[in-house]
Amino acid sequence: MAMNIEDRDFHRLRVYVQENYGINLEKKRILVEGRLSNTVIQAGFDNFGDYLDDVFMDKSGEKIDTLITKLTTNYTYFMREEIHYNFLMKNALAEWSKKIRDYDLRIWSAGCSSGEEAYTIAMVINEFFWSSKMAWDTTVLATDISPKVLAAAKEGVYTHDQLNRLPKGWKEKYFADIGSGLWKVKPALAREVIFTRFNLMDSFKKFRRKFHIIFCRNVMIYFNEKTKIELAGKFHDILEQGGYLFVGLSETLSGLNSDLVQISPSIYRKV
């Protein structure tokens, strides 16, 4: 049974998470109670107030990381929203492979969760370039705010069922059977993805060069309108001219940034 959170505690949690992570909990009180009640009890507390005091005083940051991981869904799977990967293969990569002169293709998986999206992007890239792949730097940057899901992504171990959406032959080509129904990303694919922690609320100035393609799918559903507008602007600024931004099929940037032009459902371009 979920534990009730007092108005005062819900307010300070909502404000803290909004200001530091951009996550909008305004209408998510029941979700907060449902997802955090067991965590509160396991931490040795019988109320949200004492639990939040403990979390906010933790200098290591580990306890707030646990809280954020619990509040964000992290639901993903290989080849999710397959239409995007088809567009990536047939349109975006076909176009940029002809335009890029220094063979440095820059792709960012923002909000990568447990790695399925980033690894799928890397596999699509490999299938596209194939024999000419060695001439290119196509490393995918994959970021998330949760150390827990990033650790799982780096480990790269998935069940047979998790891989069953991959095109025929890809599982054996890119993953090694390690027994007990588990498959691990092969080193050649693992080297194609760099996982690192990054908060989308932070400055994008840390990126030295702009990206040709950005995936940020099913992430902005957690944000309010103001945060979405700010983030859409940051994505626009960090994209190369003609660069593509993919958002979730249930998301839209309509009214958020007129400089990103919709060219297909949930696919936008800097023009």
Summary of the structure (lengths in Angstrom):
residues: 271
radius of gyration: 19.8
end to end distance: 51.2
largest distance: 60.6
contacts: 790
relative contact order: 0.12
helix: 47%
strand: 18%
